Amino acid sequence: MTTLGFVVAIGPPLAVLVGVVVWPTRIPPDRTVDAIRRRVESETEWNRVRSPTAAVVTG
């Protein structure tokens, strides 16, 4: 009977602890590969537009 009491008292909290440690965390939407790729492409396009060599003034 004492063994059953220990299992009931220690089992569920231990299961919750293991579940919290092992469960994977969600990746925020702005940290996904696609979001980073879009941000890099956007920055590249923005730098291309702002580049002094890109804006050639004629006349």
Summary of the structure (lengths in Angstrom):
residues: 59
radius of gyration: 27.7
end to end distance: 96.5
largest distance: 96.5
contacts: 87
relative contact order: 0.06
helix: 71%
strand: 0%
